[in-house]
Amino acid sequence: MRRNPKDIAAEALELDPKARADLAKRLLESLETLSQKERDELWVEEAERRYVEFKKGGAKAVSSRDVFAKARARNR
């Protein structure tokens, strides 16, 4: 029987920081083997999820000008 991803995430968040970082690295590396079509499908799903969240008022829009200004400030 497959485990619920939310349960797995909750367990993972109880790990020490190094173990979480190692797990995150392994998970990200596992995505590198996806085909372009699979990546595109995942991004479409994520974009749709974010749009729904935005329309519900659960996320706010930030202008690209502000995003890039903040990024430049961090890199100084």
PyMOL Python script that loads the backbone (N, CA, C, O; Angstrom):
from pymol import cmd

cmd.read_pdbstr("""\
ATOM      1  N   MET A   1       0.842  -1.170   0.000  1.00  0.00           N
ATOM      2  CA  MET A   1       0.000   0.000   0.000  1.00  0.00           C
ATOM      3  C   MET A   1       0.895   1.244   0.000  1.00  0.00           C
ATOM      4  O   MET A   1       1.884   1.303   0.731  1.00  0.00           O
ATOM      5  N   ARG A   2       0.546   2.220  -0.812  1.00  0.00           N
ATOM      6  CA  ARG A   2       1.324   3.456  -0.921  1.00  0.00           C
ATOM      7  C   ARG A   2       1.019   4.362   0.264  1.00  0.00           C
ATOM      8  O   ARG A   2      -0.111   4.430   0.749  1.00  0.00           O
ATOM      9  N   ARG A   3       2.045   5.045   0.707  1.00  0.00           N
ATOM     10  CA  ARG A   3       1.881   5.973   1.830  1.00  0.00           C
ATOM     11  C   ARG A   3       1.459   7.335   1.318  1.00  0.00           C
ATOM     12  O   ARG A   3       1.755   7.718   0.186  1.00  0.00           O
ATOM     13  N   ASN A   4       0.770   8.046   2.166  1.00  0.00           N
ATOM     14  CA  ASN A   4       0.302   9.383   1.851  1.00  0.00           C
ATOM     15  C   ASN A   4       1.495  10.341   1.836  1.00  0.00           C
ATOM     16  O   ASN A   4       2.253  10.389   2.805  1.00  0.00           O
ATOM     17  N   PRO A   5       1.677  11.115   0.741  1.00  0.00           N
ATOM     18  CA  PRO A   5       2.803  12.053   0.685  1.00  0.00           C
ATOM     19  C   PRO A   5       2.818  13.058   1.839  1.00  0.00           C
ATOM     20  O   PRO A   5       3.892  13.470   2.278  1.00  0.00           O
ATOM     21  N   LYS A   6       1.647  13.456   2.335  1.00  0.00           N
ATOM     22  CA  LYS A   6       1.611  14.389   3.463  1.00  0.00           C
ATOM     23  C   LYS A   6       2.203  13.747   4.719  1.00  0.00           C
ATOM     24  O   LYS A   6       2.882  14.414   5.500  1.00  0.00           O
ATOM     25  N   ASP A   7       1.944  12.453   4.910  1.00  0.00           N
ATOM     26  CA  ASP A   7       2.519  11.748   6.056  1.00  0.00           C
ATOM     27  C   ASP A   7       4.035  11.641   5.917  1.00  0.00           C
ATOM     28  O   ASP A   7       4.771  11.812   6.889  1.00  0.00           O
ATOM     29  N   ILE A   8       4.489  11.356   4.702  1.00  0.00           N
ATOM     30  CA  ILE A   8       5.929  11.253   4.455  1.00  0.00           C
ATOM     31  C   ILE A   8       6.598  12.602   4.700  1.00  0.00           C
ATOM     32  O   ILE A   8       7.662  12.672   5.314  1.00  0.00           O
ATOM     33  N   ALA A   9       5.966  13.676   4.214  1.00  0.00           N
ATOM     34  CA  ALA A   9       6.521  15.016   4.405  1.00  0.00           C
ATOM     35  C   ALA A   9       6.596  15.352   5.892  1.00  0.00           C
ATOM     36  O   ALA A   9       7.593  15.907   6.353  1.00  0.00           O
ATOM     37  N   ALA A  10       5.554  15.021   6.638  1.00  0.00           N
ATOM     38  CA  ALA A  10       5.552  15.301   8.079  1.00  0.00           C
ATOM     39  C   ALA A  10       6.704  14.578   8.766  1.00  0.00           C
ATOM     40  O   ALA A  10       7.369  15.145   9.633  1.00  0.00           O
ATOM     41  N   GLU A  11       6.937  13.331   8.379  1.00  0.00           N
ATOM     42  CA  GLU A  11       8.063  12.577   8.937  1.00  0.00           C
ATOM     43  C   GLU A  11       9.387  13.207   8.541  1.00  0.00           C
ATOM     44  O   GLU A  11      10.291  13.345   9.365  1.00  0.00           O
ATOM     45  N   ALA A  12       9.496  13.591   7.268  1.00  0.00           N
ATOM     46  CA  ALA A  12      10.739  14.185   6.771  1.00  0.00           C
ATOM     47  C   ALA A  12      11.066  15.475   7.509  1.00  0.00           C
ATOM     48  O   ALA A  12      12.235  15.761   7.768  1.00  0.00           O
ATOM     49  N   LEU A  13      10.054  16.251   7.847  1.00  0.00           N
ATOM     50  CA  LEU A  13      10.277  17.515   8.549  1.00  0.00           C
ATOM     51  C   LEU A  13      10.772  17.314   9.976  1.00  0.00           C
ATOM     52  O   LEU A  13      11.242  18.263  10.604  1.00  0.00           O
ATOM     53  N   GLU A  14      10.674  16.110  10.489  1.00  0.00           N
ATOM     54  CA  GLU A  14      11.185  15.804  11.824  1.00  0.00           C
ATOM     55  C   GLU A  14      12.670  15.448  11.796  1.00  0.00           C
ATOM     56  O   GLU A  14      13.305  15.356  12.846  1.00  0.00           O
ATOM     57  N   LEU A  15      13.224  15.248  10.601  1.00  0.00           N
ATOM     58  CA  LEU A  15      14.639  14.916  10.477  1.00  0.00           C
ATOM     59  C   LEU A  15      15.497  16.123  10.824  1.00  0.00           C
ATOM     60  O   LEU A  15      15.036  17.263  10.776  1.00  0.00           O
ATOM     61  N   ASP A  16      16.768  15.852  11.179  1.00  0.00           N
ATOM     62  CA  ASP A  16      17.682  16.959  11.432  1.00  0.00           C
ATOM     63  C   ASP A  16      17.977  17.673  10.102  1.00  0.00           C
ATOM     64  O   ASP A  16      17.777  17.095   9.034  1.00  0.00           O
ATOM     65  N   PRO A  17      18.445  18.905  10.164  1.00  0.00           N
ATOM     66  CA  PRO A  17      18.651  19.691   8.944  1.00  0.00           C
ATOM     67  C   PRO A  17      19.515  19.007   7.884  1.00  0.00           C
ATOM     68  O   PRO A  17      19.197  19.081   6.698  1.00  0.00           O
ATOM     69  N   LYS A  18      20.603  18.343   8.287  1.00  0.00           N
ATOM     70  CA  LYS A  18      21.460  17.684   7.300  1.00  0.00           C
ATOM     71  C   LYS A  18      20.717  16.554   6.602  1.00  0.00           C
ATOM     72  O   LYS A  18      20.817  16.402   5.384  1.00  0.00           O
ATOM     73  N   ALA A  19      19.979  15.768   7.358  1.00  0.00           N
ATOM     74  CA  ALA A  19      19.216  14.664   6.762  1.00  0.00           C
ATOM     75  C   ALA A  19      18.146  15.205   5.816  1.00  0.00           C
ATOM     76  O   ALA A  19      17.909  14.630   4.754  1.00  0.00           O
ATOM     77  N   ARG A  20      17.493  16.317   6.199  1.00  0.00           N
ATOM     78  CA  ARG A  20      16.496  16.927   5.308  1.00  0.00           C
ATOM     79  C   ARG A  20      17.147  17.423   4.027  1.00  0.00           C
ATOM     80  O   ARG A  20      16.600  17.248   2.938  1.00  0.00           O
ATOM     81  N   ALA A  21      18.314  18.043   4.156  1.00  0.00           N
ATOM     82  CA  ALA A  21      19.024  18.540   2.972  1.00  0.00           C
ATOM     83  C   ALA A  21      19.415  17.387   2.062  1.00  0.00           C
ATOM     84  O   ALA A  21      19.274  17.484   0.843  1.00  0.00           O
ATOM     85  N   ASP A  22      19.906  16.296   2.640  1.00  0.00           N
ATOM     86  CA  ASP A  22      20.278  15.121   1.839  1.00  0.00           C
ATOM     87  C   ASP A  22      19.054  14.544   1.127  1.00  0.00           C
ATOM     88  O   ASP A  22      19.126  14.170  -0.044  1.00  0.00           O
ATOM     89  N   LEU A  23      17.942  14.477   1.838  1.00  0.00           N
ATOM     90  CA  LEU A  23      16.711  13.964   1.243  1.00  0.00           C
ATOM     91  C   LEU A  23      16.239  14.870   0.114  1.00  0.00           C
ATOM     92  O   LEU A  23      15.847  14.395  -0.952  1.00  0.00           O
ATOM     93  N   ALA A  24      16.279  16.180   0.356  1.00  0.00           N
ATOM     94  CA  ALA A  24      15.868  17.133  -0.680  1.00  0.00           C
ATOM     95  C   ALA A  24      16.732  16.982  -1.922  1.00  0.00           C
ATOM     96  O   ALA A  24      16.223  17.002  -3.043  1.00  0.00           O
ATOM     97  N   LYS A  25      18.023  16.834  -1.729  1.00  0.00           N
ATOM     98  CA  LYS A  25      18.939  16.651  -2.867  1.00  0.00           C
ATOM     99  C   LYS A  25      18.576  15.405  -3.658  1.00  0.00           C
ATOM    100  O   LYS A  25      18.517  15.439  -4.887  1.00  0.00           O
ATOM    101  N   ARG A  26      18.333  14.309  -2.958  1.00  0.00           N
ATOM    102  CA  ARG A  26      17.978  13.055  -3.641  1.00  0.00           C
ATOM    103  C   ARG A  26      16.662  13.187  -4.401  1.00  0.00           C
ATOM    104  O   ARG A  26      16.530  12.690  -5.520  1.00  0.00           O
ATOM    105  N   LEU A  27      15.691  13.859  -3.788  1.00  0.00           N
ATOM    106  CA  LEU A  27      14.402  14.041  -4.454  1.00  0.00           C
ATOM    107  C   LEU A  27      14.547  14.898  -5.703  1.00  0.00           C
ATOM    108  O   LEU A  27      13.982  14.576  -6.748  1.00  0.00           O
ATOM    109  N   LEU A  28      15.306  15.996  -5.598  1.00  0.00           N
ATOM    110  CA  LEU A  28      15.518  16.859  -6.764  1.00  0.00           C
ATOM    111  C   LEU A  28      16.262  16.122  -7.872  1.00  0.00           C
ATOM    112  O   LEU A  28      15.923  16.257  -9.048  1.00  0.00           O
ATOM    113  N   GLU A  29      17.270  15.347  -7.501  1.00  0.00           N
ATOM    114  CA  GLU A  29      18.011  14.578  -8.504  1.00  0.00           C
ATOM    115  C   GLU A  29      17.103  13.571  -9.205  1.00  0.00           C
ATOM    116  O   GLU A  29      17.288  13.283 -10.388  1.00  0.00           O
ATOM    117  N   SER A  30      16.128  13.038  -8.479  1.00  0.00           N
ATOM    118  CA  SER A  30      15.229  12.054  -9.084  1.00  0.00           C
ATOM    119  C   SER A  30      14.355  12.676 -10.169  1.00  0.00           C
ATOM    120  O   SER A  30      13.872  11.978 -11.060  1.00  0.00           O
ATOM    121  N   LEU A  31      14.155  13.990 -10.091  1.00  0.00           N
ATOM    122  CA  LEU A  31      13.353  14.677 -11.097  1.00  0.00           C
ATOM    123  C   LEU A  31      14.128  14.958 -12.375  1.00  0.00           C
ATOM    124  O   LEU A  31      13.531  15.255 -13.409  1.00  0.00           O
ATOM    125  N   GLU A  32      15.447  14.867 -12.315  1.00  0.00           N
ATOM    126  CA  GLU A  32      16.268  15.135 -13.494  1.00  0.00           C
ATOM    127  C   GLU A  32      16.074  14.095 -14.587  1.00  0.00           C
ATOM    128  O   GLU A  32      16.417  14.342 -15.743  1.00  0.00           O
ATOM    129  N   THR A  33      15.533  12.948 -14.240  1.00  0.00           N
ATOM    130  CA  THR A  33      15.343  11.896 -15.244  1.00  0.00           C
ATOM    131  C   THR A  33      13.988  11.991 -15.944  1.00  0.00           C
ATOM    132  O   THR A  33      13.680  11.181 -16.818  1.00  0.00           O
ATOM    133  N   LEU A  34      13.184  12.978 -15.561  1.00  0.00           N
ATOM    134  CA  LEU A  34      11.876  13.136 -16.206  1.00  0.00           C
ATOM    135  C   LEU A  34      12.050  13.612 -17.640  1.00  0.00           C
ATOM    136  O   LEU A  34      12.988  14.340 -17.963  1.00  0.00           O
ATOM    137  N   SER A  35      11.140  13.190 -18.477  1.00  0.00           N
ATOM    138  CA  SER A  35      11.150  13.666 -19.861  1.00  0.00           C
ATOM    139  C   SER A  35      10.674  15.118 -19.891  1.00  0.00           C
ATOM    140  O   SER A  35      10.086  15.604 -18.925  1.00  0.00           O
ATOM    141  N   GLN A  36      10.928  15.799 -20.990  1.00  0.00           N
ATOM    142  CA  GLN A  36      10.469  17.178 -21.125  1.00  0.00           C
ATOM    143  C   GLN A  36       8.953  17.242 -21.007  1.00  0.00           C
ATOM    144  O   GLN A  36       8.412  18.169 -20.404  1.00  0.00           O
ATOM    145  N   LYS A  37       8.264  16.254 -21.586  1.00  0.00           N
ATOM    146  CA  LYS A  37       6.801  16.228 -21.514  1.00  0.00           C
ATOM    147  C   LYS A  37       6.337  16.108 -20.065  1.00  0.00           C
ATOM    148  O   LYS A  37       5.401  16.794 -19.654  1.00  0.00           O
ATOM    149  N   GLU A  38       6.985  15.241 -19.291  1.00  0.00           N
ATOM    150  CA  GLU A  38       6.614  15.080 -17.883  1.00  0.00           C
ATOM    151  C   GLU A  38       6.862  16.370 -17.099  1.00  0.00           C
ATOM    152  O   GLU A  38       6.042  16.759 -16.267  1.00  0.00           O
ATOM    153  N   ARG A  39       7.997  17.035 -17.364  1.00  0.00           N
ATOM    154  CA  ARG A  39       8.284  18.309 -16.696  1.00  0.00           C
ATOM    155  C   ARG A  39       7.237  19.349 -17.042  1.00  0.00           C
ATOM    156  O   ARG A  39       6.742  20.060 -16.167  1.00  0.00           O
ATOM    157  N   ASP A  40       6.901  19.434 -18.321  1.00  0.00           N
ATOM    158  CA  ASP A  40       5.897  20.405 -18.756  1.00  0.00           C
ATOM    159  C   ASP A  40       4.563  20.159 -18.065  1.00  0.00           C
ATOM    160  O   ASP A  40       3.901  21.101 -17.630  1.00  0.00           O
ATOM    161  N   GLU A  41       4.170  18.893 -17.964  1.00  0.00           N
ATOM    162  CA  GLU A  41       2.904  18.558 -17.307  1.00  0.00           C
ATOM    163  C   GLU A  41       2.926  18.969 -15.837  1.00  0.00           C
ATOM    164  O   GLU A  41       1.939  19.493 -15.320  1.00  0.00           O
ATOM    165  N   LEU A  42       4.053  18.731 -15.166  1.00  0.00           N
ATOM    166  CA  LEU A  42       4.157  19.118 -13.756  1.00  0.00           C
ATOM    167  C   LEU A  42       4.081  20.630 -13.594  1.00  0.00           C
ATOM    168  O   LEU A  42       3.453  21.118 -12.654  1.00  0.00           O
ATOM    169  N   TRP A  43       4.716  21.385 -14.503  1.00  0.00           N
ATOM    170  CA  TRP A  43       4.666  22.843 -14.416  1.00  0.00           C
ATOM    171  C   TRP A  43       3.268  23.374 -14.696  1.00  0.00           C
ATOM    172  O   TRP A  43       2.838  24.349 -14.078  1.00  0.00           O
ATOM    173  N   VAL A  44       2.559  22.742 -15.619  1.00  0.00           N
ATOM    174  CA  VAL A  44       1.175  23.165 -15.888  1.00  0.00           C
ATOM    175  C   VAL A  44       0.323  22.946 -14.644  1.00  0.00           C
ATOM    176  O   VAL A  44      -0.457  23.819 -14.261  1.00  0.00           O
ATOM    177  N   GLU A  45       0.469  21.783 -14.012  1.00  0.00           N
ATOM    178  CA  GLU A  45      -0.283  21.503 -12.785  1.00  0.00           C
ATOM    179  C   GLU A  45       0.041  22.528 -11.705  1.00  0.00           C
ATOM    180  O   GLU A  45      -0.856  23.022 -11.022  1.00  0.00           O
ATOM    181  N   GLU A  46       1.326  22.846 -11.551  1.00  0.00           N
ATOM    182  CA  GLU A  46       1.738  23.811 -10.526  1.00  0.00           C
ATOM    183  C   GLU A  46       1.197  25.201 -10.840  1.00  0.00           C
ATOM    184  O   GLU A  46       0.722  25.899  -9.943  1.00  0.00           O
ATOM    185  N   ALA A  47       1.266  25.605 -12.094  1.00  0.00           N
ATOM    186  CA  ALA A  47       0.743  26.923 -12.490  1.00  0.00           C
ATOM    187  C   ALA A  47      -0.756  27.007 -12.216  1.00  0.00           C
ATOM    188  O   ALA A  47      -1.245  28.023 -11.722  1.00  0.00           O
ATOM    189  N   GLU A  48      -1.477  25.946 -12.535  1.00  0.00           N
ATOM    190  CA  GLU A  48      -2.922  25.931 -12.280  1.00  0.00           C
ATOM    191  C   GLU A  48      -3.212  25.996 -10.787  1.00  0.00           C
ATOM    192  O   GLU A  48      -4.134  26.692 -10.362  1.00  0.00           O
ATOM    193  N   ARG A  49      -2.424  25.268  -9.986  1.00  0.00           N
ATOM    194  CA  ARG A  49      -2.610  25.293  -8.533  1.00  0.00           C
ATOM    195  C   ARG A  49      -2.375  26.701  -7.991  1.00  0.00           C
ATOM    196  O   ARG A  49      -3.140  27.194  -7.163  1.00  0.00           O
ATOM    197  N   ARG A  50      -1.311  27.337  -8.467  1.00  0.00           N
ATOM    198  CA  ARG A  50      -0.993  28.689  -8.001  1.00  0.00           C
ATOM    199  C   ARG A  50      -2.062  29.688  -8.425  1.00  0.00           C
ATOM    200  O   ARG A  50      -2.405  30.592  -7.662  1.00  0.00           O
ATOM    201  N   TYR A  51      -2.586  29.531  -9.626  1.00  0.00           N
ATOM    202  CA  TYR A  51      -3.618  30.447 -10.111  1.00  0.00           C
ATOM    203  C   TYR A  51      -4.880  30.335  -9.254  1.00  0.00           C
ATOM    204  O   TYR A  51      -5.478  31.346  -8.886  1.00  0.00           O
ATOM    205  N   VAL A  52      -5.278  29.104  -8.941  1.00  0.00           N
ATOM    206  CA  VAL A  52      -6.451  28.883  -8.095  1.00  0.00           C
ATOM    207  C   VAL A  52      -6.225  29.514  -6.726  1.00  0.00           C
ATOM    208  O   VAL A  52      -7.111  30.175  -6.184  1.00  0.00           O
ATOM    209  N   GLU A  53      -5.028  29.305  -6.171  1.00  0.00           N
ATOM    210  CA  GLU A  53      -4.706  29.885  -4.864  1.00  0.00           C
ATOM    211  C   GLU A  53      -4.758  31.413  -4.918  1.00  0.00           C
ATOM    212  O   GLU A  53      -5.263  32.051  -3.995  1.00  0.00           O
ATOM    213  N   PHE A  54      -4.240  31.992  -5.989  1.00  0.00           N
ATOM    214  CA  PHE A  54      -4.266  33.447  -6.162  1.00  0.00           C
ATOM    215  C   PHE A  54      -5.707  33.949  -6.248  1.00  0.00           C
ATOM    216  O   PHE A  54      -6.058  34.936  -5.602  1.00  0.00           O
ATOM    217  N   LYS A  55      -6.540  33.278  -7.041  1.00  0.00           N
ATOM    218  CA  LYS A  55      -7.930  33.705  -7.204  1.00  0.00           C
ATOM    219  C   LYS A  55      -8.709  33.616  -5.897  1.00  0.00           C
ATOM    220  O   LYS A  55      -9.633  34.400  -5.677  1.00  0.00           O
ATOM    221  N   LYS A  56      -8.349  32.666  -5.019  1.00  0.00           N
ATOM    222  CA  LYS A  56      -9.000  32.525  -3.718  1.00  0.00           C
ATOM    223  C   LYS A  56      -8.530  33.587  -2.731  1.00  0.00           C
ATOM    224  O   LYS A  56      -9.104  33.738  -1.652  1.00  0.00           O
ATOM    225  N   GLY A  57      -7.488  34.318  -3.102  1.00  0.00           N
ATOM    226  CA  GLY A  57      -6.947  35.321  -2.193  1.00  0.00           C
ATOM    227  C   GLY A  57      -5.869  34.775  -1.275  1.00  0.00           C
ATOM    228  O   GLY A  57      -5.436  35.459  -0.348  1.00  0.00           O
ATOM    229  N   GLY A  58      -5.435  33.557  -1.524  1.00  0.00           N
ATOM    230  CA  GLY A  58      -4.425  32.933  -0.669  1.00  0.00           C
ATOM    231  C   GLY A  58      -3.001  33.312  -1.033  1.00  0.00           C
ATOM    232  O   GLY A  58      -2.065  32.950  -0.321  1.00  0.00           O
ATOM    233  N   ALA A  59      -2.823  34.034  -2.129  1.00  0.00           N
ATOM    234  CA  ALA A  59      -1.491  34.479  -2.541  1.00  0.00           C
ATOM    235  C   ALA A  59      -1.634  35.866  -3.140  1.00  0.00           C
ATOM    236  O   ALA A  59      -2.656  36.195  -3.741  1.00  0.00           O
ATOM    237  N   LYS A  60      -0.605  36.666  -2.969  1.00  0.00           N
ATOM    238  CA  LYS A  60      -0.686  38.005  -3.539  1.00  0.00           C
ATOM    239  C   LYS A  60       0.277  38.132  -4.708  1.00  0.00           C
ATOM    240  O   LYS A  60       1.304  37.455  -4.758  1.00  0.00           O
ATOM    241  N   ALA A  61      -0.057  38.987  -5.626  1.00  0.00           N
ATOM    242  CA  ALA A  61       0.797  39.238  -6.779  1.00  0.00           C
ATOM    243  C   ALA A  61       1.905  40.203  -6.378  1.00  0.00           C
ATOM    244  O   ALA A  61       1.692  41.129  -5.596  1.00  0.00           O
ATOM    245  N   VAL A  62       3.083  39.968  -6.926  1.00  0.00           N
ATOM    246  CA  VAL A  62       4.222  40.839  -6.697  1.00  0.00           C
ATOM    247  C   VAL A  62       4.767  41.214  -8.064  1.00  0.00           C
ATOM    248  O   VAL A  62       4.960  40.348  -8.918  1.00  0.00           O
ATOM    249  N   SER A  63       5.015  42.488  -8.272  1.00  0.00           N
ATOM    250  CA  SER A  63       5.507  42.914  -9.584  1.00  0.00           C
ATOM    251  C   SER A  63       6.907  42.374  -9.827  1.00  0.00           C
ATOM    252  O   SER A  63       7.683  42.184  -8.890  1.00  0.00           O
ATOM    253  N   SER A  64       7.220  42.131 -11.089  1.00  0.00           N
ATOM    254  CA  SER A  64       8.550  41.641 -11.432  1.00  0.00           C
ATOM    255  C   SER A  64       9.613  42.656 -11.025  1.00  0.00           C
ATOM    256  O   SER A  64      10.723  42.280 -10.648  1.00  0.00           O
ATOM    257  N   ARG A  65       9.279  43.928 -11.100  1.00  0.00           N
ATOM    258  CA  ARG A  65      10.222  44.981 -10.694  1.00  0.00           C
ATOM    259  C   ARG A  65      10.620  44.773  -9.230  1.00  0.00           C
ATOM    260  O   ARG A  65      11.799  44.856  -8.887  1.00  0.00           O
ATOM    261  N   ASP A  66       9.632  44.503  -8.372  1.00  0.00           N
ATOM    262  CA  ASP A  66       9.917  44.285  -6.952  1.00  0.00           C
ATOM    263  C   ASP A  66      10.705  43.004  -6.718  1.00  0.00           C
ATOM    264  O   ASP A  66      11.608  42.963  -5.883  1.00  0.00           O
ATOM    265  N   VAL A  67      10.360  41.972  -7.452  1.00  0.00           N
ATOM    266  CA  VAL A  67      11.059  40.693  -7.305  1.00  0.00           C
ATOM    267  C   VAL A  67      12.531  40.854  -7.662  1.00  0.00           C
ATOM    268  O   VAL A  67      13.405  40.417  -6.914  1.00  0.00           O
ATOM    269  N   PHE A  68      12.808  41.482  -8.804  1.00  0.00           N
ATOM    270  CA  PHE A  68      14.191  41.638  -9.236  1.00  0.00           C
ATOM    271  C   PHE A  68      14.960  42.604  -8.337  1.00  0.00           C
ATOM    272  O   PHE A  68      16.149  42.402  -8.091  1.00  0.00           O
ATOM    273  N   ALA A  69      14.302  43.643  -7.847  1.00  0.00           N
ATOM    274  CA  ALA A  69      14.961  44.578  -6.934  1.00  0.00           C
ATOM    275  C   ALA A  69      15.369  43.865  -5.646  1.00  0.00           C
ATOM    276  O   ALA A  69      16.462  44.083  -5.124  1.00  0.00           O
ATOM    277  N   LYS A  70      14.493  43.026  -5.151  1.00  0.00           N
ATOM    278  CA  LYS A  70      14.802  42.268  -3.927  1.00  0.00           C
ATOM    279  C   LYS A  70      15.955  41.299  -4.175  1.00  0.00           C
ATOM    280  O   LYS A  70      16.833  41.150  -3.326  1.00  0.00           O
ATOM    281  N   ALA A  71      15.958  40.640  -5.334  1.00  0.00           N
ATOM    282  CA  ALA A  71      17.021  39.707  -5.673  1.00  0.00           C
ATOM    283  C   ALA A  71      18.360  40.441  -5.790  1.00  0.00           C
ATOM    284  O   ALA A  71      19.382  39.964  -5.296  1.00  0.00           O
ATOM    285  N   ARG A  72      18.345  41.603  -6.446  1.00  0.00           N
ATOM    286  CA  ARG A  72      19.584  42.374  -6.591  1.00  0.00           C
ATOM    287  C   ARG A  72      20.094  42.832  -5.219  1.00  0.00           C
ATOM    288  O   ARG A  72      21.299  42.819  -4.967  1.00  0.00           O
ATOM    289  N   ALA A  73      19.188  43.232  -4.348  1.00  0.00           N
ATOM    290  CA  ALA A  73      19.590  43.666  -2.999  1.00  0.00           C
ATOM    291  C   ALA A  73      20.242  42.533  -2.218  1.00  0.00           C
ATOM    292  O   ALA A  73      21.196  42.756  -1.473  1.00  0.00           O
ATOM    293  N   ARG A  74      19.735  41.340  -2.384  1.00  0.00           N
ATOM    294  CA  ARG A  74      20.317  40.181  -1.680  1.00  0.00           C
ATOM    295  C   ARG A  74      21.729  39.873  -2.170  1.00  0.00           C
ATOM    296  O   ARG A  74      22.573  39.422  -1.396  1.00  0.00           O
ATOM    297  N   ASN A  75      21.979  40.113  -3.434  1.00  0.00           N
ATOM    298  CA  ASN A  75      23.274  39.771  -4.031  1.00  0.00           C
ATOM    299  C   ASN A  75      24.339  40.847  -3.837  1.00  0.00           C
ATOM    300  O   ASN A  75      25.477  40.676  -4.272  1.00  0.00           O
ATOM    301  N   ARG A  76      23.984  41.931  -3.198  1.00  0.00           N
ATOM    302  CA  ARG A  76      24.966  43.004  -2.950  1.00  0.00           C
ATOM    303  C   ARG A  76      25.836  42.674  -1.781  1.00  0.00           C
ATOM    304  O   ARG A  76      26.717  43.457  -1.426  1.00  0.00           O
TER     305      ARG A  76
END
""", "prot")
cmd.dss("prot")
cmd.show_as("cartoon", "prot")
cmd.util.cbc("prot")
cmd.orient("prot")
